[in-house]
Amino acid sequence: MACDITRGRLEPCKESVGGLNAVYFVNYGDLTPEISSELEITTVGTSVSLFKFDLRGTSSYSETINSSRENGTTFYEQVLELTLNKLTKEDHKTIKVLAAGRPHIVVEDNNGNLFMAGLEYGADLTGGTIVTGGAMGDNSGYTLSFTGMEKSPANFLEADANVGATLTAVGFASPTVGA
């Protein structure tokens, strides 16, 4: 039966940390992913464009498992909360495009893990703010909420020695970064 558990889990060492290092946006439909039996993405295609956003501080990613015995359904709600500092006209344009689309999102955590949110259906920008605070020390920037609903949890990308090598190995072109 496909629902039978096949392994257990030992208590891991206390060597991981929370937080996100970067996210990479990929235009919806640009991927032709292949996924291994271990549910890792082994390839996304050839020279697929991705756009890197560096992060620091309060950005977060979470997945909620939604399972209903009554309905016989299970799905995963993926939520990415981004805080991007500094308002710019270029970022205004980019955020407008992100709001109109439903990108795939590669999330890089502070442990060097890479995983894909919105792999099959994309992720929608479901809310956010463009804000400049009242005091000089307040944030001037963007808060963005992306939500995806998928049949499976976010798949990890097949790991290599470093993030750049992993992205290249699965078929991404060098990330495009703004100024």
Backbone as ProteinMPNN parsed JSONL, in Angstrom:
{"seq_chain_A": "MACDITRGRLEPCKESVGGLNAVYFVNYGDLTPEISSELEITTVGTSVSLFKFDLRGTSSYSETINSSRENGTTFYEQVLELTLNKLTKEDHKTIKVLAAGRPHIVVEDNNGNLFMAGLEYGADLTGGTIVTGGAMGDNSGYTLSFTGMEKSPANFLEADANVGATLTAVGFASPTVGA", "coords_chain_A": {"N_chain_A": [[0.844, -1.187, 0.0], [0.539, 2.263, -0.757], [0.52, 4.061, 1.321], [1.987, 3.157, 3.456], [4.366, 3.522, 6.027], [7.92, 3.706, 5.766], [10.254, 4.184, 7.102], [12.008, 5.331, 10.058], [12.979, 7.958, 12.363], [15.838, 9.382, 13.735], [16.789, 11.368, 16.589], [18.022, 14.431, 15.598], [21.295, 16.056, 15.489], [21.961, 19.143, 17.207], [22.452, 21.307, 15.172], [21.441, 22.947, 13.228], [20.061, 26.026, 11.908], [17.601, 28.66, 11.98], [15.837, 30.724, 9.566], [16.068, 32.608, 6.474], [18.144, 32.907, 3.593], [18.052, 33.699, 0.915], [15.746, 34.164, -1.829], [14.589, 32.861, -4.94], [13.028, 33.74, -7.838], [11.123, 32.211, -10.384], [9.772, 32.359, -13.559], [6.413, 31.374, -14.049], [5.731, 28.262, -15.509], [8.134, 27.96, -16.845], [9.593, 25.763, -16.143], [10.652, 22.352, -16.538], [10.451, 20.018, -14.708], [12.181, 17.207, -13.264], [11.8, 14.631, -10.966], [13.295, 12.784, -8.404], [13.077, 9.455, -6.908], [13.403, 9.963, -4.259], [12.106, 12.28, -3.882], [13.468, 14.575, -4.64], [14.3, 17.371, -6.649], [15.799, 16.808, -9.633], [16.389, 17.89, -12.075], [15.528, 20.893, -13.824], [15.238, 21.686, -16.35], [16.861, 23.347, -19.083], [19.17, 25.891, -18.738], [17.387, 27.611, -17.303], [15.905, 30.653, -16.428], [16.345, 32.524, -13.447], [15.605, 34.72, -10.709], [17.228, 36.456, -8.299], [16.677, 37.35, -4.907], [18.162, 38.788, -2.259], [18.049, 38.197, 1.255], [17.577, 39.322, 4.614], [17.061, 39.035, 8.056], [13.741, 39.311, 8.927], [12.242, 37.638, 7.185], [10.357, 34.695, 6.311], [9.494, 31.174, 5.925], [6.918, 28.802, 5.678], [5.132, 25.686, 5.844], [1.943, 24.296, 5.801], [0.353, 21.365, 6.617], [-2.51, 20.058, 5.308], [-4.944, 17.871, 5.919], [-7.638, 15.714, 5.398], [-9.585, 13.284, 6.7], [-12.271, 12.788, 6.343], [-12.817, 13.789, 3.754], [-10.872, 12.557, 2.31], [-8.541, 13.816, 1.433], [-5.362, 15.449, 1.001], [-3.284, 18.218, 1.187], [-0.732, 20.734, 0.749], [-0.114, 23.798, 2.144], [1.81, 26.438, 1.25], [3.65, 29.069, 2.525], [5.273, 32.055, 2.056], [6.802, 34.671, 3.592], [8.007, 37.772, 2.985], [10.319, 40.357, 3.752], [11.434, 43.196, 2.391], [13.831, 45.575, 2.301], [13.999, 49.086, 1.666], [12.568, 51.288, -0.596], [12.107, 51.377, -4.096], [11.783, 52.572, -7.475], [12.237, 50.651, -9.414], [11.85, 48.273, -8.001], [9.134, 48.568, -7.404], [8.009, 48.132, -9.958], [8.782, 45.459, -10.4], [7.457, 44.143, -8.305], [4.825, 44.614, -9.008], [4.653, 43.017, -11.303], [5.167, 40.501, -10.133], [2.856, 40.291, -8.561], [0.893, 40.035, -10.491], [1.516, 37.638, -11.692], [2.242, 34.112, -11.135], [4.651, 32.909, -9.774], [7.155, 30.27, -9.655], [9.023, 29.434, -6.764], [12.227, 29.317, -5.527], [13.528, 28.562, -2.475], [16.083, 29.477, -0.319], [17.527, 28.429, 2.561], [19.142, 29.293, 5.715], [20.766, 27.145, 6.208], [21.784, 26.233, 3.917], [20.056, 24.711, 2.426], [17.993, 24.113, -0.409], [14.816, 24.515, -1.729], [11.753, 24.046, -3.563], [8.99, 26.047, -3.804], [5.585, 26.162, -4.842], [5.801, 24.474, -7.055], [4.207, 22.926, -8.906], [1.778, 24.388, -9.267], [2.439, 27.042, -8.98], [2.972, 30.122, -7.101], [1.019, 32.521, -5.474], [1.094, 36.053, -5.066], [-0.349, 37.101, -2.329], [-0.831, 39.155, -0.604], [0.368, 42.119, 1.094], [2.467, 44.95, 1.896], [3.423, 48.273, 1.031], [5.555, 50.282, 2.517], [6.538, 53.056, 4.546], [7.878, 53.898, 7.511], [6.956, 55.862, 10.491], [9.006, 56.905, 12.063], [12.539, 57.667, 11.974], [14.016, 55.34, 12.302], [12.327, 53.329, 11.471], [11.026, 50.792, 9.227], [11.431, 51.156, 5.736], [10.127, 50.002, 3.045], [9.11, 46.861, 1.639], [6.614, 44.471, 2.422], [5.774, 41.247, 1.676], [3.497, 38.637, 0.919], [3.433, 35.397, -0.142], [1.56, 32.682, -1.376], [1.178, 29.266, -1.88], [-0.459, 26.305, -3.028], [-0.081, 22.931, -2.946], [0.19, 19.477, -4.071], [2.16, 18.02, -2.878], [4.745, 18.311, -0.339], [7.141, 21.04, -0.424], [9.654, 20.376, -2.743], [13.027, 19.395, -2.287], [16.003, 20.61, -3.876], [18.283, 18.684, -5.711], [21.123, 18.216, -3.911], [24.349, 19.809, -4.036], [27.812, 20.677, -3.622], [27.723, 23.428, -3.025], [25.483, 26.278, -3.01], [25.381, 27.705, -5.524], [26.509, 25.778, -7.244], [24.608, 23.752, -6.996], [22.294, 24.972, -8.07], [23.13, 25.361, -10.734], [23.674, 22.707, -11.458], [21.125, 21.491, -11.568], [19.993, 22.791, -13.7], [19.555, 25.544, -13.842], [20.208, 28.859, -15.065], [22.785, 31.318, -14.409], [21.872, 33.269, -11.612], [19.857, 36.21, -12.012], [20.477, 39.327, -10.697], [19.52, 42.325, -9.08], [20.561, 45.814, -8.805]], "CA_chain_A": [[0.0, 0.0, 0.0], [1.339, 3.48, -0.9], [0.462, 4.867, 2.546], [2.749, 2.521, 4.523], [5.618, 4.186, 6.399], [9.049, 2.832, 5.454], [11.46, 4.521, 7.866], [11.86, 6.131, 11.273], [13.834, 9.148, 12.391], [16.602, 9.596, 14.96], [16.893, 12.759, 17.033], [19.196, 14.994, 14.93], [22.182, 16.936, 16.248], [21.507, 20.534, 17.274], [23.413, 22.03, 14.35], [20.798, 23.761, 12.197], [19.596, 27.352, 12.325], [16.437, 29.137, 11.251], [16.015, 31.898, 8.733], [16.256, 32.502, 5.033], [19.262, 33.652, 3.034], [17.655, 34.275, -0.375], [14.72, 33.492, -2.623], [14.798, 32.98, -6.371], [11.76, 33.641, -8.544], [11.179, 31.625, -11.717], [8.5, 32.592, -14.223], [5.556, 30.198, -14.094], [5.719, 27.528, -16.769], [9.473, 27.838, -17.433], [10.24, 24.551, -15.643], [10.301, 20.995, -16.942], [11.156, 19.329, -13.628], [12.238, 15.766, -13.05], [11.886, 14.421, -9.526], [13.787, 11.448, -8.083], [12.242, 8.683, -5.982], [13.576, 10.579, -2.94], [11.371, 13.548, -3.968], [14.374, 15.693, -4.925], [14.293, 17.845, -8.029], [17.113, 16.503, -10.204], [16.594, 18.826, -13.174], [14.407, 21.808, -14.084], [15.309, 22.038, -17.762], [18.175, 23.828, -19.497], [19.392, 27.337, -18.632], [16.16, 28.263, -16.853], [16.2, 31.932, -15.771], [15.83, 32.772, -12.112], [15.876, 36.082, -10.27], [17.596, 36.329, -6.893], [16.409, 38.397, -3.932], [18.863, 38.556, -0.995], [17.206, 38.459, 2.424], [18.165, 39.393, 5.953], [16.132, 39.421, 9.112], [12.448, 38.785, 9.341], [11.551, 36.817, 6.196], [10.154, 33.323, 6.791], [8.781, 30.226, 5.079], [6.274, 27.718, 6.428], [4.178, 24.845, 5.13], [0.919, 23.711, 6.647], [-0.218, 20.146, 6.068], [-3.966, 20.038, 5.416], [-5.358, 16.518, 5.611], [-9.011, 15.463, 5.822], [-10.027, 11.898, 6.597], [-13.641, 12.802, 5.818], [-12.795, 14.039, 2.316], [-9.827, 11.753, 1.685], [-7.624, 14.718, 0.735], [-4.207, 16.041, 1.67], [-2.538, 19.182, 0.389], [0.251, 21.499, 1.507], [-0.169, 25.242, 1.919], [3.164, 26.987, 1.364], [3.556, 30.514, 2.746], [6.543, 32.776, 2.118], [6.648, 36.056, 4.05], [9.243, 38.49, 2.683], [10.521, 41.759, 4.09], [12.462, 43.753, 1.52], [14.106, 46.937, 2.735], [14.244, 50.186, 0.737], [11.639, 51.475, -1.703], [12.697, 51.871, -5.349], [10.848, 52.495, -8.595], [12.472, 49.382, -10.085], [11.179, 47.231, -7.211], [7.697, 48.748, -7.61], [7.67, 47.462, -11.214], [8.953, 44.019, -10.206], [6.393, 43.656, -7.421], [3.601, 44.622, -9.807], [4.711, 41.825, -12.149], [5.001, 39.341, -9.254], [1.457, 40.246, -8.138], [0.07, 39.612, -11.625], [1.877, 36.276, -12.081], [2.262, 33.083, -10.096], [5.969, 32.317, -9.989], [7.744, 29.208, -8.857], [9.961, 30.116, -5.879], [13.263, 28.527, -4.871], [13.832, 29.133, -1.163], [17.394, 29.087, 0.225], [17.559, 28.736, 3.99], [20.474, 29.575, 6.27], [21.511, 25.894, 6.318], [22.217, 25.862, 2.575], [19.034, 23.921, 1.746], [17.222, 24.745, -1.48], [13.597, 23.787, -2.044], [10.894, 24.747, -4.515], [7.586, 26.293, -3.481], [4.796, 26.42, -6.037], [6.39, 23.726, -8.163], [3.224, 22.548, -9.93], [0.729, 25.383, -9.494], [2.935, 28.396, -8.778], [2.631, 30.787, -5.835], [0.393, 33.824, -5.69], [1.326, 37.13, -4.114], [-1.693, 37.21, -1.769], [-0.959, 40.362, 0.204], [1.609, 42.79, 1.432], [2.407, 46.395, 2.085], [4.51, 49.163, 0.64], [5.478, 51.052, 3.751], [7.632, 53.805, 5.125], [7.45, 54.135, 8.887], [6.851, 57.233, 10.977], [10.257, 57.343, 12.682], [13.714, 57.45, 11.122], [14.487, 53.963, 12.452], [11.316, 52.393, 10.984], [11.255, 50.201, 7.908], [10.982, 51.736, 4.481], [10.293, 48.884, 2.128], [7.992, 46.046, 1.211], [6.326, 43.178, 3.031], [5.044, 40.493, 0.662], [3.066, 37.293, 1.307], [3.176, 34.489, -1.254], [0.917, 31.448, -0.943], [1.006, 28.211, -2.867], [-1.108, 25.074, -2.579], [0.5, 21.865, -3.741], [-0.126, 18.106, -3.699], [3.299, 17.486, -2.126], [5.538, 19.368, 0.278], [8.164, 21.621, -1.295], [10.727, 19.436, -3.041], [14.399, 19.872, -2.22], [16.789, 20.468, -5.093], [19.364, 17.732, -5.498], [22.203, 19.0, -3.316], [25.727, 19.749, -4.484], [28.702, 21.217, -2.608], [27.323, 24.776, -2.639], [24.224, 26.726, -3.603], [25.569, 27.99, -6.942], [26.714, 24.514, -7.949], [23.324, 23.05, -7.011], [21.417, 25.634, -9.04], [23.651, 25.064, -12.072], [23.557, 21.274, -11.715], [19.754, 21.115, -11.906], [19.615, 23.397, -14.964], [19.307, 26.979, -13.814], [21.247, 29.777, -15.509], [23.237, 32.169, -13.306], [20.751, 34.131, -11.202], [19.858, 37.636, -12.31], [20.379, 40.089, -9.457], [19.421, 43.766, -9.314], [21.618, 46.649, -8.216]], "C_chain_A": [[0.884, 1.243, 0.0], [1.378, 4.321, 0.362], [1.296, 4.283, 3.679], [4.057, 3.254, 4.767], [6.773, 3.209, 6.205], [10.314, 3.162, 6.232], [11.073, 5.298, 9.111], [12.8, 7.317, 11.21], [14.515, 9.238, 13.742], [16.562, 11.072, 15.332], [18.152, 13.35, 16.394], [20.062, 15.818, 15.897], [21.625, 18.354, 16.211], [22.501, 21.411, 16.511], [22.766, 22.862, 13.256], [20.32, 25.08, 12.787], [18.368, 27.719, 11.498], [16.809, 30.274, 10.329], [16.275, 31.578, 7.28], [17.414, 33.375, 4.582], [18.865, 34.372, 1.746], [16.439, 33.533, -0.902], [15.009, 33.782, -4.085], [13.444, 32.78, -7.046], [12.005, 33.118, -9.951], [9.809, 31.857, -12.339], [7.717, 31.291, -14.337], [5.584, 29.577, -15.486], [7.08, 27.348, -17.41], [10.174, 26.533, -17.051], [9.75, 23.305, -16.365], [10.98, 20.06, -15.933], [11.113, 17.811, -13.735], [12.521, 15.57, -11.573], [12.292, 12.978, -9.265], [12.813, 10.737, -7.141], [12.359, 9.202, -4.549], [12.903, 11.938, -2.867], [12.289, 14.757, -4.041], [14.231, 16.078, -6.392], [15.694, 17.631, -8.583], [17.428, 17.394, -11.396], [15.334, 19.673, -13.348], [14.307, 22.165, -15.559], [16.728, 22.484, -18.083], [18.204, 25.347, -19.453], [18.114, 28.11, -18.295], [16.541, 29.536, -16.084], [15.592, 31.974, -14.374], [16.349, 34.114, -11.623], [16.039, 36.07, -8.759], [17.236, 37.576, -6.094], [17.143, 38.007, -2.652], [17.951, 38.937, 0.165], [18.053, 38.563, 3.677], [17.035, 39.679, 6.928], [14.847, 38.642, 9.18], [11.692, 37.953, 8.309], [11.443, 35.379, 6.708], [9.393, 32.488, 5.764], [8.157, 29.166, 5.972], [5.34, 26.951, 5.51], [3.211, 24.262, 6.14], [0.356, 22.493, 5.923], [-1.714, 20.178, 6.342], [-4.455, 18.669, 4.969], [-6.74, 16.269, 6.188], [-9.365, 14.001, 5.612], [-11.412, 11.838, 5.954], [-13.674, 12.94, 4.299], [-11.773, 13.194, 1.572], [-8.805, 12.589, 0.933], [-6.472, 15.143, 1.631], [-3.57, 17.021, 0.698], [-1.671, 20.002, 1.329], [0.13, 22.969, 1.137], [1.212, 25.813, 2.231], [3.057, 28.497, 1.472], [4.963, 31.087, 2.907], [6.24, 34.214, 2.485], [7.986, 36.758, 3.847], [9.198, 39.909, 3.231], [11.702, 42.235, 3.259], [12.649, 45.216, 1.887], [14.396, 47.852, 1.556], [13.262, 50.177, -0.431], [12.383, 51.987, -2.932], [11.651, 51.751, -6.46], [11.01, 51.182, -9.346], [11.768, 48.241, -9.338], [9.659, 47.35, -7.322], [7.25, 47.984, -8.868], [7.732, 45.942, -11.056], [7.827, 43.45, -9.357], [5.053, 43.644, -8.152], [3.535, 43.386, -10.698], [4.521, 40.561, -11.303], [3.543, 39.182, -8.826], [0.547, 39.747, -9.257], [0.324, 38.154, -12.009], [1.674, 35.286, -10.957], [3.568, 32.296, -10.225], [6.193, 31.038, -9.189], [8.789, 29.918, -7.99], [10.932, 29.11, -5.279], [13.625, 29.265, -3.586], [15.178, 28.58, -0.707], [17.399, 29.444, 1.701], [18.991, 28.949, 4.463], [21.302, 28.323, 6.53], [22.023, 25.421, 4.96], [21.235, 24.961, 1.844], [18.34, 24.757, 0.684], [15.988, 23.896, -1.718], [12.664, 24.681, -2.828], [9.463, 24.831, -4.001], [6.838, 26.587, -4.77], [5.294, 25.668, -7.251], [5.376, 23.438, -9.266], [2.271, 23.685, -10.284], [1.206, 26.831, -9.368], [2.494, 28.94, -7.42], [2.084, 32.173, -6.149], [0.856, 34.815, -4.634], [-0.07, 37.487, -3.574], [-1.893, 38.429, -0.892], [0.395, 40.967, 0.475], [1.384, 44.265, 1.636], [3.616, 47.048, 1.432], [4.489, 50.217, 1.731], [6.73, 51.891, 3.978], [7.141, 54.25, 6.492], [7.454, 55.598, 9.276], [8.146, 57.776, 11.558], [11.435, 57.0, 11.772], [14.228, 56.02, 11.185], [13.498, 52.927, 11.949], [11.651, 51.899, 9.583], [10.685, 51.075, 6.792], [11.21, 50.652, 3.452], [8.995, 48.167, 1.86], [7.842, 44.845, 2.142], [5.415, 42.458, 2.049], [4.711, 39.105, 1.189], [2.732, 36.496, 0.053], [2.573, 33.204, -0.694], [0.797, 30.499, -2.125], [0.283, 27.04, -2.233], [-0.692, 23.971, -3.522], [0.07, 20.496, -3.222], [0.938, 17.492, -2.808], [3.995, 18.621, -1.402], [6.592, 19.879, -0.702], [9.3, 20.621, -1.477], [12.08, 20.109, -2.884], [15.023, 19.751, -3.598], [17.943, 19.547, -4.774], [20.627, 18.484, -5.096], [23.552, 18.741, -3.965], [26.559, 20.382, -3.371], [28.297, 22.609, -2.137], [26.078, 25.181, -3.419], [24.361, 26.97, -5.105], [25.736, 26.725, -7.765], [25.409, 23.728, -8.046], [22.399, 23.649, -8.054], [21.835, 25.316, -10.474], [23.432, 23.596, -12.42], [22.145, 20.847, -12.102], [19.232, 21.834, -13.143], [19.293, 24.872, -14.948], [20.492, 27.736, -14.406], [21.716, 30.568, -14.29], [22.114, 33.12, -12.922], [20.945, 35.589, -11.608], [19.614, 38.373, -11.001], [20.311, 41.569, -9.813], [20.559, 44.511, -8.649], [21.289, 46.985, -6.787]], "O_chain_A": [[1.895, 1.267, 0.702], [2.209, 5.224, 0.46], [1.319, 4.854, 4.769], [4.779, 3.572, 3.822], [6.621, 2.013, 6.453], [11.338, 2.503, 6.054], [9.975, 5.846, 9.213], [13.346, 7.645, 10.157], [13.856, 9.177, 14.779], [16.326, 11.926, 14.477], [19.247, 12.833, 16.618], [19.614, 16.217, 16.972], [20.9, 18.718, 15.285], [23.282, 22.153, 17.106], [23.475, 23.434, 12.427], [20.191, 25.227, 14.003], [18.134, 27.144, 10.435], [17.952, 30.731, 10.311], [16.643, 30.464, 6.907], [17.637, 34.455, 5.128], [19.28, 35.506, 1.506], [16.142, 32.417, -0.476], [15.595, 34.81, -4.427], [12.791, 31.757, -6.841], [12.955, 33.516, -10.623], [8.789, 31.578, -11.708], [8.27, 30.244, -14.675], [5.476, 30.269, -16.499], [7.19, 26.654, -18.42], [11.242, 26.231, -17.584], [8.586, 23.213, -16.754], [11.962, 19.394, -16.261], [10.149, 17.223, -14.225], [13.369, 16.25, -10.995], [11.709, 12.053, -9.83], [11.857, 11.333, -6.645], [11.503, 8.909, -3.715], [13.1, 12.676, -1.901], [11.941, 15.838, -3.565], [14.063, 15.221, -7.26], [16.663, 18.196, -8.075], [18.596, 17.632, -11.702], [14.223, 19.228, -13.057], [13.385, 22.871, -15.967], [17.683, 22.054, -17.436], [17.362, 26.011, -20.059], [17.802, 29.125, -18.918], [17.394, 29.499, -15.197], [14.471, 31.516, -14.155], [17.397, 34.586, -12.063], [15.114, 35.72, -8.026], [17.457, 38.703, -6.537], [16.795, 37.009, -2.022], [17.175, 39.888, 0.067], [19.119, 37.956, 3.774], [16.15, 40.485, 6.639], [14.855, 37.443, 9.459], [10.546, 37.592, 8.576], [12.312, 34.901, 7.437], [8.741, 33.017, 4.864], [8.79, 28.687, 6.912], [4.824, 27.489, 4.53], [3.613, 23.791, 7.203], [-0.062, 22.578, 4.769], [-2.133, 20.312, 7.492], [-4.39, 18.337, 3.785], [-6.988, 16.583, 7.352], [-9.438, 13.531, 4.476], [-11.695, 10.963, 5.136], [-14.472, 12.281, 3.632], [-11.802, 13.121, 0.344], [-8.259, 12.148, -0.078], [-6.595, 15.189, 2.855], [-3.343, 16.696, -0.468], [-1.849, 19.971, 2.546], [0.256, 23.342, -0.03], [1.712, 25.679, 3.348], [2.449, 29.142, 0.618], [5.732, 30.665, 3.771], [5.506, 34.9, 1.775], [8.985, 36.385, 4.462], [8.164, 40.576, 3.178], [12.821, 41.743, 3.403], [11.711, 46.007, 1.788], [14.978, 47.423, 0.559], [13.143, 49.189, -1.156], [13.188, 52.914, -2.835], [10.744, 50.922, -6.382], [10.031, 50.647, -9.866], [11.171, 47.358, -9.954], [8.964, 46.334, -7.332], [6.242, 47.279, -8.846], [6.845, 45.226, -11.521], [7.3, 42.381, -9.665], [4.237, 42.75, -7.931], [2.475, 42.774, -10.832], [3.796, 39.652, -11.707], [3.045, 38.06, -8.737], [-0.466, 39.101, -8.988], [-0.549, 37.504, -12.586], [1.021, 35.581, -9.956], [3.585, 31.168, -10.719], [5.519, 30.77, -8.194], [9.381, 30.903, -8.431], [10.521, 28.165, -4.606], [13.983, 30.442, -3.611], [15.392, 27.367, -0.708], [17.289, 30.615, 2.062], [19.936, 28.798, 3.69], [22.426, 28.422, 7.021], [22.621, 24.351, 4.853], [21.539, 24.488, 0.749], [18.127, 25.956, 0.859], [16.097, 22.682, -1.89], [12.759, 25.908, -2.775], [8.807, 23.811, -3.79], [7.391, 27.193, -5.688], [5.216, 26.179, -8.368], [5.657, 23.679, -10.44], [1.987, 23.92, -11.459], [0.434, 27.754, -9.63], [1.741, 28.294, -6.691], [2.624, 32.898, -6.985], [0.994, 34.471, -3.461], [-0.872, 38.102, -4.277], [-3.017, 38.711, -0.477], [1.432, 40.401, 0.131], [0.26, 44.762, 1.56], [4.681, 46.445, 1.304], [3.518, 50.962, 1.86], [7.839, 51.478, 3.64], [6.105, 54.904, 6.606], [7.887, 56.462, 8.514], [8.364, 58.987, 11.549], [11.324, 56.137, 10.901], [14.817, 55.534, 10.219], [13.803, 51.735, 11.996], [12.445, 52.501, 8.86], [9.601, 51.647, 6.911], [12.341, 50.407, 3.034], [7.921, 48.768, 1.851], [8.834, 44.274, 2.594], [4.392, 43.004, 1.635], [5.544, 38.466, 1.832], [1.853, 36.878, -0.719], [3.02, 32.698, 0.335], [0.374, 30.881, -3.216], [0.402, 26.81, -1.029], [-0.912, 24.047, -4.731], [-0.361, 20.367, -2.076], [0.66, 16.552, -2.063], [3.858, 19.779, -1.798], [6.895, 19.218, -1.696], [9.84, 20.089, -0.507], [12.264, 21.255, -3.297], [14.629, 18.9, -4.396], [18.52, 19.618, -3.689], [21.139, 19.298, -5.865], [23.862, 17.626, -4.385], [26.043, 20.599, -2.274], [28.503, 22.945, -0.971], [25.676, 24.507, -4.367], [23.536, 26.488, -5.882], [25.175, 26.608, -8.855], [25.137, 23.105, -9.073], [21.788, 22.921, -8.837], [20.99, 25.034, -11.324], [23.05, 23.273, -13.545], [21.988, 19.92, -12.896], [18.133, 21.527, -13.605], [18.804, 25.406, -15.943], [21.639, 27.311, -14.269], [21.089, 30.488, -13.233], [21.473, 33.712, -13.79], [22.052, 36.124, -11.552], [18.658, 38.079, -10.282], [20.975, 42.014, -10.749], [21.418, 43.907, -8.006], [22.059, 47.68, -6.124]]}, "name": "protein", "num_of_chains": 1, "seq": "MACDITRGRLEPCKESVGGLNAVYFVNYGDLTPEISSELEITTVGTSVSLFKFDLRGTSSYSETINSSRENGTTFYEQVLELTLNKLTKEDHKTIKVLAAGRPHIVVEDNNGNLFMAGLEYGADLTGGTIVTGGAMGDNSGYTLSFTGMEKSPANFLEADANVGATLTAVGFASPTVGA"}
